[in-house]
């Protein structure tokens, strides 16, 4: 069946479906796929956690975890604080105690997958805001992690199908299957780079969760995937919307954001995930202040999450509050040096600070910020390459050719077969000049 045709659309012949897929691919390029998969980073996390609602005055109600296990709260707290190793260990213990529960399998799957995505360097929110992630290369995936992810996907699907065979209207099983499909969409997109397979799974997740809402309208968690897809499809150009409507896909940005807010405010299993999706979509809508309000509540709840901390600086920069943004990046850098983000790549704060100062034409300060990355004992190689390239260009602008040359050589030495290395080779032949 065509990857762009949802399972329920059996009215189209397979031949027509394949032809339509080709036509849509010509029309879309990868635009629709970009949009759907940009959402997948946020919607794939199908865990349970206590959400901090900014502005609430009533006491928080305890979240009901599925499966009910005393270790769940700790596992999710470690997950959202990016302590992925401890999170994986705890979710494994939960699964060992609940081997037949697809929710337990999905939770472990989430933790394993996001640990690997972070190691790969694939969780940069900036990539998803501007669609650059389609062509962004990162560290290769670990074969053992890929095998484990696929095994967990297969295990979850078997449990879900067994439950649905016994009761086709089992809303928990349908919901769990939608979560598995959403996560597998993330995996096939960001790890396998298999765009149509990812899109097919993403659409399947949407249809599963729409079915859940049809059977149980109060099943708020299901509105995460449905809301994200509504926003994405509602964001497509008019001509593309007409094309995708022919295969049963439609959406509304307004409805999507409304659904996500419902989940975010409900203190259900997906409340935090809905806020993450909202951060992405509100930024794409240039609703920066609104996104900042959501984000700051989460930063307080998950103080070790360096990605959330970095996002605050990015939003402040988008608002034109450059000094405040620079202060945030410096605060993250200082906290990282003091040990606040163990095992996490806080050095990206120095790179972001360099980018900010560069945009303000403070080339000397930008070079100094980029140079800070090398002070980290084991910086991420991609971050180090970008920082050295930036520093070299800043030194060129200051007429410090010797320093610039050393930086370009360092870029090539780190990874000679990367896009930054290609640029560095050009800079060695001809000094960088500002546009």
TORKOL-4160 file (C-alpha; in steps of 0.2 Angstrom, whole numbers, padded with zeros to 4 digits, m for minus):
435
<pt num="1" X="0000" Y="0000" Z="0000"/>
<pt num="2" X="0006" Y="0018" Z="m0004"/>
<pt num="3" X="0015" Y="0026" Z="0011"/>
<pt num="4" X="0005" Y="0041" Z="0009"/>
<pt num="5" X="m0012" Y="0032" Z="0010"/>
<pt num="6" X="m0019" Y="0028" Z="0027"/>
<pt num="7" X="m0024" Y="0011" Z="0031"/>
<pt num="8" X="m0043" Y="0016" Z="0031"/>
<pt num="9" X="m0042" Y="0022" Z="0013"/>
<pt num="10" X="m0044" Y="0006" Z="0004"/>
<pt num="11" X="m0056" Y="0014" Z="m0009"/>
<pt num="12" X="m0041" Y="0018" Z="m0020"/>
<pt num="13" X="m0033" Y="0004" Z="m0030"/>
<pt num="14" X="m0015" Y="0001" Z="m0026"/>
<pt num="15" X="m0010" Y="0007" Z="m0044"/>
<pt num="16" X="m0019" Y="0023" Z="m0041"/>
<pt num="17" X="m0011" Y="0025" Z="m0024"/>
<pt num="18" X="0007" Y="0022" Z="m0031"/>
<pt num="19" X="0004" Y="0035" Z="m0045"/>
<pt num="20" X="m0003" Y="0047" Z="m0033"/>
<pt num="21" X="0011" Y="0045" Z="m0021"/>
<pt num="22" X="0023" Y="0049" Z="m0035"/>
<pt num="23" X="0013" Y="0064" Z="m0040"/>
<pt num="24" X="0013" Y="0070" Z="m0022"/>
<pt num="25" X="0031" Y="0068" Z="m0020"/>
<pt num="26" X="0034" Y="0078" Z="m0035"/>
<pt num="27" X="0023" Y="0092" Z="m0028"/>
<pt num="28" X="0029" Y="0091" Z="m0011"/>
<pt num="29" X="0047" Y="0088" Z="m0013"/>
<pt num="30" X="0050" Y="0083" Z="0005"/>
<pt num="31" X="0039" Y="0097" Z="0012"/>
<pt num="32" X="0025" Y="0087" Z="0020"/>
<pt num="33" X="0038" Y="0074" Z="0026"/>
<pt num="34" X="0048" Y="0088" Z="0034"/>
<pt num="35" X="0033" Y="0095" Z="0043"/>
<pt num="36" X="0026" Y="0078" Z="0049"/>
<pt num="37" X="0043" Y="0072" Z="0055"/>
<pt num="38" X="0047" Y="0089" Z="0063"/>
<pt num="39" X="0032" Y="0085" Z="0074"/>
<pt num="40" X="0038" Y="0068" Z="0078"/>
<pt num="41" X="0052" Y="0073" Z="0090"/>
<pt num="42" X="0039" Y="0080" Z="0101"/>
<pt num="43" X="0025" Y="0068" Z="0099"/>
<pt num="44" X="0035" Y="0052" Z="0100"/>
<pt num="45" X="0038" Y="0053" Z="0119"/>
<pt num="46" X="0024" Y="0043" Z="0126"/>
<pt num="47" X="0028" Y="0043" Z="0144"/>
<pt num="48" X="0019" Y="0048" Z="0160"/>
<pt num="49" X="0025" Y="0062" Z="0171"/>
<pt num="50" X="0019" Y="0076" Z="0182"/>
<pt num="51" X="0017" Y="0092" Z="0172"/>
<pt num="52" X="0021" Y="0109" Z="0180"/>
<pt num="53" X="0007" Y="0121" Z="0174"/>
<pt num="54" X="0013" Y="0139" Z="0173"/>
<pt num="55" X="0001" Y="0150" Z="0182"/>
<pt num="56" X="m0010" Y="0136" Z="0191"/>
<pt num="57" X="m0014" Y="0140" Z="0209"/>
<pt num="58" X="m0023" Y="0123" Z="0213"/>
<pt num="59" X="m0012" Y="0109" Z="0220"/>
<pt num="60" X="m0006" Y="0097" Z="0207"/>
<pt num="61" X="m0016" Y="0080" Z="0206"/>
<pt num="62" X="m0005" Y="0065" Z="0205"/>
<pt num="63" X="m0002" Y="0057" Z="0188"/>
<pt num="64" X="m0009" Y="0040" Z="0186"/>
<pt num="65" X="0005" Y="0030" Z="0178"/>
<pt num="66" X="0003" Y="0015" Z="0166"/>
<pt num="67" X="0008" Y="0002" Z="0172"/>
<pt num="68" X="0005" Y="0007" Z="0190"/>
<pt num="69" X="0023" Y="0005" Z="0197"/>
<pt num="70" X="0031" Y="0014" Z="0212"/>
<pt num="71" X="0047" Y="0017" Z="0201"/>
<pt num="72" X="0038" Y="0026" Z="0187"/>
<pt num="73" X="0039" Y="0044" Z="0195"/>
<pt num="74" X="0058" Y="0042" Z="0197"/>
<pt num="75" X="0061" Y="0035" Z="0179"/>
<pt num="76" X="0052" Y="0049" Z="0171"/>
<pt num="77" X="0060" Y="0062" Z="0181"/>
<pt num="78" X="0077" Y="0055" Z="0176"/>
<pt num="79" X="0071" Y="0054" Z="0158"/>
<pt num="80" X="0065" Y="0073" Z="0157"/>
<pt num="81" X="0081" Y="0078" Z="0166"/>
<pt num="82" X="0091" Y="0069" Z="0152"/>
<pt num="83" X="0098" Y="0056" Z="0164"/>
<pt num="84" X="0095" Y="0043" Z="0151"/>
<pt num="85" X="0106" Y="0029" Z="0158"/>
<pt num="86" X="0096" Y="0029" Z="0175"/>
<pt num="87" X="0080" Y="0031" Z="0166"/>
<pt num="88" X="0083" Y="0016" Z="0155"/>
<pt num="89" X="0088" Y="0006" Z="0170"/>
<pt num="90" X="0072" Y="0010" Z="0179"/>
<pt num="91" X="0061" Y="0007" Z="0164"/>
<pt num="92" X="0069" Y="m0010" Z="0162"/>
<pt num="93" X="0065" Y="m0014" Z="0180"/>
<pt num="94" X="0047" Y="m0009" Z="0177"/>
<pt num="95" X="0046" Y="m0019" Z="0161"/>
<pt num="96" X="0053" Y="m0034" Z="0170"/>
<pt num="97" X="0039" Y="m0033" Z="0183"/>
<pt num="98" X="0025" Y="m0030" Z="0169"/>
<pt num="99" X="0031" Y="m0040" Z="0154"/>
<pt num="100" X="0014" Y="m0041" Z="0146"/>
<pt num="101" X="0011" Y="m0022" Z="0147"/>
<pt num="102" X="0014" Y="m0012" Z="0130"/>
<pt num="103" X="0014" Y="0004" Z="0140"/>
<pt num="104" X="0030" Y="m0003" Z="0149"/>
<pt num="105" X="0038" Y="m0008" Z="0133"/>
<pt num="106" X="0034" Y="0009" Z="0125"/>
<pt num="107" X="0042" Y="0018" Z="0140"/>
<pt num="108" X="0058" Y="0009" Z="0139"/>
<pt num="109" X="0058" Y="0011" Z="0120"/>
<pt num="110" X="0056" Y="0030" Z="0122"/>
<pt num="111" X="0071" Y="0031" Z="0134"/>
<pt num="112" X="0082" Y="0020" Z="0124"/>
<pt num="113" X="0078" Y="0029" Z="0108"/>
<pt num="114" X="0081" Y="0047" Z="0115"/>
<pt num="115" X="0097" Y="0042" Z="0123"/>
<pt num="116" X="0103" Y="0036" Z="0106"/>
<pt num="117" X="0096" Y="0052" Z="0097"/>
<pt num="118" X="0105" Y="0063" Z="0110"/>
<pt num="119" X="0121" Y="0054" Z="0108"/>
<pt num="120" X="0119" Y="0056" Z="0089"/>
<pt num="121" X="0117" Y="0074" Z="0091"/>
<pt num="122" X="0099" Y="0073" Z="0083"/>
<pt num="123" X="0090" Y="0083" Z="0097"/>
<pt num="124" X="0094" Y="0101" Z="0092"/>
<pt num="125" X="0078" Y="0110" Z="0093"/>
<pt num="126" X="0084" Y="0123" Z="0081"/>
<pt num="127" X="0085" Y="0110" Z="0067"/>
<pt num="128" X="0067" Y="0106" Z="0069"/>
<pt num="129" X="0061" Y="0124" Z="0069"/>
<pt num="130" X="0069" Y="0128" Z="0052"/>
<pt num="131" X="0067" Y="0111" Z="0043"/>
<pt num="132" X="0086" Y="0109" Z="0041"/>
<pt num="133" X="0086" Y="0092" Z="0049"/>
<pt num="134" X="0081" Y="0084" Z="0033"/>
<pt num="135" X="0099" Y="0087" Z="0026"/>
<pt num="136" X="0108" Y="0087" Z="0043"/>
<pt num="137" X="0120" Y="0074" Z="0046"/>
<pt num="138" X="0125" Y="0068" Z="0063"/>
<pt num="139" X="0135" Y="0054" Z="0072"/>
<pt num="140" X="0130" Y="0037" Z="0065"/>
<pt num="141" X="0118" Y="0026" Z="0076"/>
<pt num="142" X="0125" Y="0013" Z="0087"/>
<pt num="143" X="0121" Y="m0004" Z="0079"/>
<pt num="144" X="0117" Y="m0012" Z="0096"/>
<pt num="145" X="0105" Y="0002" Z="0100"/>
<pt num="146" X="0096" Y="0001" Z="0083"/>
<pt num="147" X="0094" Y="m0018" Z="0086"/>
<pt num="148" X="0087" Y="m0015" Z="0103"/>
<pt num="149" X="0075" Y="m0001" Z="0097"/>
<pt num="150" X="0068" Y="m0013" Z="0083"/>
<pt num="151" X="0066" Y="m0027" Z="0096"/>
<pt num="152" X="0056" Y="m0016" Z="0107"/>
<pt num="153" X="0045" Y="m0010" Z="0093"/>
<pt num="154" X="0041" Y="m0028" Z="0088"/>
<pt num="155" X="0038" Y="m0033" Z="0106"/>
<pt num="156" X="0026" Y="m0018" Z="0109"/>
<pt num="157" X="0017" Y="m0022" Z="0092"/>
<pt num="158" X="0014" Y="m0040" Z="0096"/>
<pt num="159" X="0007" Y="m0036" Z="0113"/>
<pt num="160" X="m0005" Y="m0023" Z="0106"/>
<pt num="161" X="m0011" Y="m0034" Z="0092"/>
<pt num="162" X="m0014" Y="m0048" Z="0104"/>
<pt num="163" X="m0025" Y="m0037" Z="0115"/>
<pt num="164" X="m0034" Y="m0030" Z="0099"/>
<pt num="165" X="m0037" Y="m0048" Z="0093"/>
<pt num="166" X="m0046" Y="m0051" Z="0109"/>
<pt num="167" X="m0055" Y="m0034" Z="0109"/>
<pt num="168" X="m0054" Y="m0023" Z="0094"/>
<pt num="169" X="m0061" Y="m0009" Z="0103"/>
<pt num="170" X="m0048" Y="m0009" Z="0117"/>
<pt num="171" X="m0044" Y="0009" Z="0118"/>
<pt num="172" X="m0029" Y="0007" Z="0128"/>
<pt num="173" X="m0022" Y="m0005" Z="0116"/>
<pt num="174" X="m0026" Y="0006" Z="0101"/>
<pt num="175" X="m0018" Y="0021" Z="0110"/>
<pt num="176" X="m0003" Y="0011" Z="0114"/>
<pt num="177" X="m0001" Y="0005" Z="0096"/>
<pt num="178" X="m0002" Y="0023" Z="0090"/>
<pt num="179" X="0012" Y="0028" Z="0102"/>
<pt num="180" X="0023" Y="0013" Z="0096"/>
<pt num="181" X="0020" Y="0019" Z="0078"/>
<pt num="182" X="0024" Y="0037" Z="0082"/>
<pt num="183" X="0040" Y="0032" Z="0090"/>
<pt num="184" X="0045" Y="0021" Z="0076"/>
<pt num="185" X="0041" Y="0036" Z="0064"/>
<pt num="186" X="0054" Y="0045" Z="0074"/>
<pt num="187" X="0067" Y="0031" Z="0073"/>
<pt num="188" X="0065" Y="0028" Z="0054"/>
<pt num="189" X="0066" Y="0047" Z="0051"/>
<pt num="190" X="0081" Y="0052" Z="0062"/>
<pt num="191" X="0090" Y="0036" Z="0062"/>
<pt num="192" X="0086" Y="0026" Z="0046"/>
<pt num="193" X="0082" Y="0042" Z="0036"/>
<pt num="194" X="0068" Y="0033" Z="0028"/>
<pt num="195" X="0056" Y="0047" Z="0025"/>
<pt num="196" X="0041" Y="0038" Z="0017"/>
<pt num="197" X="0041" Y="0024" Z="0030"/>
<pt num="198" X="0042" Y="0037" Z="0044"/>
<pt num="199" X="0027" Y="0047" Z="0036"/>
<pt num="200" X="0017" Y="0031" Z="0035"/>
<pt num="201" X="0020" Y="0027" Z="0053"/>
<pt num="202" X="0016" Y="0045" Z="0058"/>
<pt num="203" X="0000" Y="0044" Z="0049"/>
<pt num="204" X="m0004" Y="0027" Z="0056"/>
<pt num="205" X="m0001" Y="0034" Z="0074"/>
<pt num="206" X="m0014" Y="0049" Z="0070"/>
<pt num="207" X="m0027" Y="0037" Z="0064"/>
<pt num="208" X="m0025" Y="0026" Z="0079"/>
<pt num="209" X="m0027" Y="0041" Z="0091"/>
<pt num="210" X="m0042" Y="0047" Z="0081"/>
<pt num="211" X="m0050" Y="0030" Z="0084"/>
<pt num="212" X="m0047" Y="0032" Z="0102"/>
<pt num="213" X="m0055" Y="0049" Z="0103"/>
<pt num="214" X="m0070" Y="0042" Z="0093"/>
<pt num="215" X="m0072" Y="0028" Z="0105"/>
<pt num="216" X="m0068" Y="0038" Z="0121"/>
<pt num="217" X="m0069" Y="0057" Z="0118"/>
<pt num="218" X="m0062" Y="0060" Z="0136"/>
<pt num="219" X="m0045" Y="0051" Z="0132"/>
<pt num="220" X="m0036" Y="0067" Z="0132"/>
<pt num="221" X="m0018" Y="0059" Z="0130"/>
<pt num="222" X="m0024" Y="0054" Z="0112"/>
<pt num="223" X="m0025" Y="0073" Z="0107"/>
<pt num="224" X="m0006" Y="0074" Z="0107"/>
<pt num="225" X="m0003" Y="0065" Z="0091"/>
<pt num="226" X="m0019" Y="0071" Z="0083"/>
<pt num="227" X="m0015" Y="0089" Z="0088"/>
<pt num="228" X="0002" Y="0088" Z="0081"/>
<pt num="229" X="m0003" Y="0081" Z="0065"/>
<pt num="230" X="m0017" Y="0094" Z="0063"/>
<pt num="231" X="m0005" Y="0108" Z="0065"/>
<pt num="232" X="0007" Y="0101" Z="0053"/>
<pt num="233" X="m0006" Y="0098" Z="0039"/>
<pt num="234" X="m0014" Y="0114" Z="0043"/>
<pt num="235" X="0003" Y="0123" Z="0040"/>
<pt num="236" X="0005" Y="0116" Z="0022"/>
<pt num="237" X="0002" Y="0128" Z="0007"/>
<pt num="238" X="m0015" Y="0128" Z="0000"/>
<pt num="239" X="m0011" Y="0118" Z="m0016"/>
<pt num="240" X="m0002" Y="0105" Z="m0006"/>
<pt num="241" X="m0017" Y="0103" Z="0006"/>
<pt num="242" X="m0028" Y="0099" Z="m0009"/>
<pt num="243" X="m0016" Y="0086" Z="m0014"/>
<pt num="244" X="m0015" Y="0077" Z="0003"/>
<pt num="245" X="m0033" Y="0079" Z="0006"/>
<pt num="246" X="m0035" Y="0067" Z="m0009"/>
<pt num="247" X="m0028" Y="0053" Z="0002"/>
<pt num="248" X="m0037" Y="0057" Z="0017"/>
<pt num="249" X="m0026" Y="0069" Z="0026"/>
<pt num="250" X="m0031" Y="0086" Z="0033"/>
<pt num="251" X="m0028" Y="0098" Z="0047"/>
<pt num="252" X="m0030" Y="0114" Z="0055"/>
<pt num="253" X="m0016" Y="0124" Z="0064"/>
<pt num="254" X="m0028" Y="0132" Z="0076"/>
<pt num="255" X="m0036" Y="0115" Z="0081"/>
<pt num="256" X="m0019" Y="0107" Z="0083"/>
<pt num="257" X="m0013" Y="0120" Z="0095"/>
<pt num="258" X="m0029" Y="0120" Z="0104"/>
<pt num="259" X="m0028" Y="0101" Z="0106"/>
<pt num="260" X="m0010" Y="0102" Z="0112"/>
<pt num="261" X="m0015" Y="0115" Z="0125"/>
<pt num="262" X="m0029" Y="0104" Z="0131"/>
<pt num="263" X="m0016" Y="0090" Z="0134"/>
<pt num="264" X="m0003" Y="0102" Z="0142"/>
<pt num="265" X="m0016" Y="0108" Z="0155"/>
<pt num="266" X="m0024" Y="0091" Z="0159"/>
<pt num="267" X="m0010" Y="0084" Z="0170"/>
<pt num="268" X="m0011" Y="0068" Z="0160"/>
<pt num="269" X="0003" Y="0056" Z="0155"/>
<pt num="270" X="0007" Y="0067" Z="0140"/>
<pt num="271" X="0006" Y="0084" Z="0147"/>
<pt num="272" X="0025" Y="0088" Z="0146"/>
<pt num="273" X="0026" Y="0081" Z="0129"/>
<pt num="274" X="0012" Y="0092" Z="0123"/>
<pt num="275" X="0022" Y="0107" Z="0130"/>
<pt num="276" X="0037" Y="0101" Z="0120"/>
<pt num="277" X="0027" Y="0101" Z="0105"/>
<pt num="278" X="0019" Y="0118" Z="0108"/>
<pt num="279" X="0037" Y="0125" Z="0110"/>
<pt num="280" X="0041" Y="0119" Z="0093"/>
<pt num="281" X="0025" Y="0125" Z="0085"/>
<pt num="282" X="0024" Y="0142" Z="0094"/>
<pt num="283" X="0041" Y="0146" Z="0089"/>
<pt num="284" X="0037" Y="0142" Z="0071"/>
<pt num="285" X="0022" Y="0154" Z="0073"/>
<pt num="286" X="0034" Y="0167" Z="0080"/>
<pt num="287" X="0024" Y="0167" Z="0096"/>
<pt num="288" X="0040" Y="0168" Z="0106"/>
<pt num="289" X="0033" Y="0175" Z="0122"/>
<pt num="290" X="0020" Y="0162" Z="0124"/>
<pt num="291" X="0033" Y="0148" Z="0121"/>
<pt num="292" X="0044" Y="0156" Z="0134"/>
<pt num="293" X="0031" Y="0156" Z="0147"/>
<pt num="294" X="0028" Y="0137" Z="0145"/>
<pt num="295" X="0047" Y="0134" Z="0144"/>
<pt num="296" X="0051" Y="0142" Z="0160"/>
<pt num="297" X="0039" Y="0132" Z="0170"/>
<pt num="298" X="0048" Y="0116" Z="0163"/>
<pt num="299" X="0065" Y="0123" Z="0167"/>
<pt num="300" X="0061" Y="0124" Z="0185"/>
<pt num="301" X="0054" Y="0107" Z="0185"/>
<pt num="302" X="0068" Y="0099" Z="0176"/>
<pt num="303" X="0084" Y="0109" Z="0180"/>
<pt num="304" X="0096" Y="0097" Z="0173"/>
<pt num="305" X="0089" Y="0097" Z="0156"/>
<pt num="306" X="0102" Y="0107" Z="0146"/>
<pt num="307" X="0091" Y="0107" Z="0130"/>
<pt num="308" X="0077" Y="0116" Z="0139"/>
<pt num="309" X="0090" Y="0128" Z="0146"/>
<pt num="310" X="0097" Y="0132" Z="0129"/>
<pt num="311" X="0080" Y="0135" Z="0122"/>
<pt num="312" X="0077" Y="0149" Z="0134"/>
<pt num="313" X="0092" Y="0158" Z="0126"/>
<pt num="314" X="0086" Y="0155" Z="0109"/>
<pt num="315" X="0068" Y="0161" Z="0112"/>
<pt num="316" X="0075" Y="0177" Z="0120"/>
<pt num="317" X="0086" Y="0180" Z="0105"/>
<pt num="318" X="0071" Y="0178" Z="0094"/>
<pt num="319" X="0063" Y="0191" Z="0104"/>
<pt num="320" X="0077" Y="0203" Z="0101"/>
<pt num="321" X="0082" Y="0202" Z="0120"/>
<pt num="322" X="0101" Y="0199" Z="0115"/>
<pt num="323" X="0109" Y="0204" Z="0132"/>
<pt num="324" X="0097" Y="0192" Z="0141"/>
<pt num="325" X="0100" Y="0178" Z="0129"/>
<pt num="326" X="0119" Y="0180" Z="0131"/>
<pt num="327" X="0117" Y="0180" Z="0150"/>
<pt num="328" X="0107" Y="0163" Z="0148"/>
<pt num="329" X="0121" Y="0155" Z="0138"/>
<pt num="330" X="0134" Y="0161" Z="0150"/>
<pt num="331" X="0124" Y="0155" Z="0165"/>
<pt num="332" X="0123" Y="0138" Z="0156"/>
<pt num="333" X="0141" Y="0138" Z="0153"/>
<pt num="334" X="0146" Y="0142" Z="0171"/>
<pt num="335" X="0134" Y="0129" Z="0177"/>
<pt num="336" X="0141" Y="0116" Z="0166"/>
<pt num="337" X="0158" Y="0120" Z="0172"/>
<pt num="338" X="0152" Y="0118" Z="0190"/>
<pt num="339" X="0145" Y="0100" Z="0186"/>
<pt num="340" X="0127" Y="0104" Z="0184"/>
<pt num="341" X="0125" Y="0094" Z="0168"/>
<pt num="342" X="0135" Y="0078" Z="0170"/>
<pt num="343" X="0137" Y="0069" Z="0154"/>
<pt num="344" X="0128" Y="0082" Z="0144"/>
<pt num="345" X="0135" Y="0093" Z="0130"/>
<pt num="346" X="0133" Y="0110" Z="0139"/>
<pt num="347" X="0147" Y="0117" Z="0128"/>
<pt num="348" X="0134" Y="0121" Z="0115"/>
<pt num="349" X="0130" Y="0136" Z="0125"/>
<pt num="350" X="0147" Y="0143" Z="0121"/>
<pt num="351" X="0144" Y="0140" Z="0102"/>
<pt num="352" X="0127" Y="0148" Z="0103"/>
<pt num="353" X="0135" Y="0163" Z="0113"/>
<pt num="354" X="0148" Y="0165" Z="0099"/>
<pt num="355" X="0134" Y="0164" Z="0086"/>
<pt num="356" X="0124" Y="0178" Z="0095"/>
<pt num="357" X="0140" Y="0189" Z="0097"/>
<pt num="358" X="0144" Y="0186" Z="0079"/>
<pt num="359" X="0127" Y="0192" Z="0073"/>
<pt num="360" X="0130" Y="0208" Z="0083"/>
<pt num="361" X="0147" Y="0210" Z="0074"/>
<pt num="362" X="0157" Y="0209" Z="0090"/>
<pt num="363" X="0169" Y="0198" Z="0081"/>
<pt num="364" X="0183" Y="0197" Z="0095"/>
<pt num="365" X="0170" Y="0192" Z="0108"/>
<pt num="366" X="0163" Y="0179" Z="0097"/>
<pt num="367" X="0180" Y="0171" Z="0093"/>
<pt num="368" X="0183" Y="0170" Z="0112"/>
<pt num="369" X="0166" Y="0162" Z="0115"/>
<pt num="370" X="0169" Y="0149" Z="0101"/>
<pt num="371" X="0186" Y="0146" Z="0108"/>
<pt num="372" X="0178" Y="0141" Z="0125"/>
<pt num="373" X="0171" Y="0125" Z="0117"/>
<pt num="374" X="0189" Y="0118" Z="0117"/>
<pt num="375" X="0190" Y="0120" Z="0136"/>
<pt num="376" X="0178" Y="0106" Z="0139"/>
<pt num="377" X="0187" Y="0089" Z="0142"/>
<pt num="378" X="0178" Y="0079" Z="0129"/>
<pt num="379" X="0167" Y="0091" Z="0118"/>
<pt num="380" X="0155" Y="0084" Z="0105"/>
<pt num="381" X="0165" Y="0083" Z="0089"/>
<pt num="382" X="0152" Y="0091" Z="0079"/>
<pt num="383" X="0150" Y="0106" Z="0091"/>
<pt num="384" X="0169" Y="0108" Z="0092"/>
<pt num="385" X="0170" Y="0108" Z="0073"/>
<pt num="386" X="0157" Y="0121" Z="0071"/>
<pt num="387" X="0165" Y="0132" Z="0085"/>
<pt num="388" X="0182" Y="0131" Z="0077"/>
<pt num="389" X="0176" Y="0135" Z="0060"/>
<pt num="390" X="0166" Y="0150" Z="0068"/>
<pt num="391" X="0182" Y="0155" Z="0077"/>
<pt num="392" X="0193" Y="0154" Z="0062"/>
<pt num="393" X="0181" Y="0166" Z="0052"/>
<pt num="394" X="0180" Y="0178" Z="0066"/>
<pt num="395" X="0199" Y="0179" Z="0067"/>
<pt num="396" X="0199" Y="0182" Z="0048"/>
<pt num="397" X="0188" Y="0196" Z="0050"/>
<pt num="398" X="0200" Y="0203" Z="0063"/>
<pt num="399" X="0215" Y="0201" Z="0051"/>
<pt num="400" X="0222" Y="0187" Z="0062"/>
<pt num="401" X="0226" Y="0175" Z="0048"/>
<pt num="402" X="0238" Y="0164" Z="0058"/>
<pt num="403" X="0225" Y="0161" Z="0071"/>
<pt num="404" X="0212" Y="0158" Z="0058"/>
<pt num="405" X="0222" Y="0145" Z="0049"/>
<pt num="406" X="0225" Y="0135" Z="0064"/>
<pt num="407" X="0207" Y="0135" Z="0068"/>
<pt num="408" X="0203" Y="0129" Z="0050"/>
<pt num="409" X="0216" Y="0115" Z="0051"/>
<pt num="410" X="0208" Y="0110" Z="0068"/>
<pt num="411" X="0191" Y="0108" Z="0059"/>
<pt num="412" X="0199" Y="0097" Z="0046"/>
<pt num="413" X="0208" Y="0087" Z="0059"/>
<pt num="414" X="0192" Y="0083" Z="0068"/>
<pt num="415" X="0183" Y="0075" Z="0053"/>
<pt num="416" X="0190" Y="0078" Z="0036"/>
<pt num="417" X="0174" Y="0071" Z="0028"/>
<pt num="418" X="0161" Y="0083" Z="0035"/>
<pt num="419" X="0153" Y="0099" Z="0028"/>
<pt num="420" X="0162" Y="0110" Z="0040"/>
<pt num="421" X="0179" Y="0103" Z="0034"/>
<pt num="422" X="0174" Y="0107" Z="0016"/>
<pt num="423" X="0171" Y="0125" Z="0021"/>
<pt num="424" X="0187" Y="0125" Z="0031"/>
<pt num="425" X="0197" Y="0120" Z="0016"/>
<pt num="426" X="0190" Y="0134" Z="0006"/>
<pt num="427" X="0194" Y="0146" Z="0020"/>
<pt num="428" X="0212" Y="0140" Z="0019"/>
<pt num="429" X="0213" Y="0145" Z="0001"/>
<pt num="430" X="0204" Y="0162" Z="0003"/>
<pt num="431" X="0201" Y="0171" Z="0020"/>
<pt num="432" X="0183" Y="0173" Z="0025"/>
<pt num="433" X="0175" Y="0190" Z="0022"/>
<pt num="434" X="0159" Y="0195" Z="0030"/>
<pt num="435" X="0144" Y="0196" Z="0017"/>
